Amino acid sequence: MKAKKIGAILLASVMAVSMVPAMSVSAADAKRVCFVARASSDTFAAWLTTEMKKQAEKYDDIELTCVSGEGDDNKENGLLEDCITKQYDLVIVQSNNNGAQAPYVQQLVDAGIPVITTNPTTHQNDLDGGDDTSVMAGTGTVDADPIEQAKVSATRAVDEVPENANVVVLKGPSGNYHADKRREAWDENFFSKRTDVNILYEDFANWNSDEALTLMESWVQAGTHIDAIISMNDNMAAGAIEAIRENKDYFNEDGTANFLAYGVDGTAQGCLLIKEGLLTSTALQSAADLAEKNLEYAEKVVNGEMEVTDVNDYVDAPEINADNVDDYIQIYIDNGELTEDDVKAAEE
C-alpha cells in the first residue's frame, strides 16, 4: 500500500525530530519559552513542533522547550501547570480542546506568564462560556482562519461534487476551534447550496489518520458508494483514502479515482496525495509561517518590546490543487520534508 508507506515514512521522520527534547543553543541569560503541542502523533502538530525548533535556532536570546499533550486533555493541562512551576518566561499553547485548556491558560496569565495561543486561538468564550469570541483576555494569538481554510475547498466542491452525491464527513476533535469552524464553513459554503447532497456518514476522527481509516472501512462495508470524502484536515483524508486504495469500486478502468476528497493543511503528505490524483484539493496552513511568527513575537514580548496582548496575527490559506501542487512539493523538497524519491513513488 504505497500511500500508507509514504505517510508512515513522512510521519516517522517528523516525529523523530519532534519527540527529541528540544532546547536551542543559547546564552546563559536566554529567555525560556515553552511550546506545548497538542499531540506528536498528529502530523500537523508534529510539523509545527519541528518548525518551532528550526525558528528557535535563529534566536540566541531564546531557549525553547517543546512538550506534547499527546491528544490527552489531562496531560496537556498538567503540562500547562508545569510551565507555572518551572516559571517559563513565555508559553506558546496549541490546545487540543479549547474549553478544556482555557482554565489552565488562565492560570498561566494569573501567574504573570505571557501566553500566545496558536493553531487554534483560545477565545474568551472558551473560558467563560459566553458570547465573546475575541482573543482570551490577557493573551495573544498567532493563527489561521479556519473558516477561510475550509471555504477554499467547499466553494469548488459546489461545482465538482456530482448531483445527489453520497458524501462522508470526517471531523476533528469536538470543542477544537479549528475543527468546529471548518465544519461550519462547509455548511455555509457547500451544504446550504447543495441540498441534493446526502451526508451518508459523519463522525469524529480527531485529526487522526488511523481513526479515519477505521471509520471509512466500516462505511464502505455498508455497500453504498461514497462520492466524496470531506475531511477537516489532510491527515484524516489520508486515512480514509487508504481504506479504499485497493477497492476497485473506487477506481476507473484507467486507474483514476472515481471519488473526490478534500482536506485542509497542505501538508507534504496531502501534496503527495494530490500528485497521485487521490486528494482533490486542500488549503495550506503553513506550520513554517506559524512558527516564524510565533517565535518573532515571543522574542519581542520576553524582551519587553511589545505586550503579549498586542500579538494578533494570522497566516494565509492558499488553495493547493493539481494545477499548482508541484510548486508546493518543490518547497517541501527544498526544506527537506520531501525527497525526489517520495515524489516518484507518488507518481508511479
Buried (B, 14 or more C-beta within 10 A) or exposed (E): EEBBEBBEBBBEBBBEBBEEEBBBEBEEEBBBBBBBBBBBBBBBBBBBBBBBBBBBEEBEEBBBBBBBBBBBBEBBBBBBBEBBEEEBBBBBBBBBBBBBBBEBBBBBBEBEBBBBBBBBBBBBBBBBEEEBEEBBEBBBBBBBBBBBBBBBBBBBBBEBBEEEBBBBBBBBBEBBBBBBBBBEBBEBBBBEBBEEBEEBBBBBBBBBBBBBBBBBBEBBEEEEEBBBBBBBBBBBBBBBBBBBBEEEEBBEEEEEBEBBBBBBBBBBBBBBBBBBBBBBBBBBBBBBBBBBBBBBBBBBBBEEEEEBBEBBBBBEBBBBBEEEBEEBBEBBBEEEBBEEEBBEBBEE
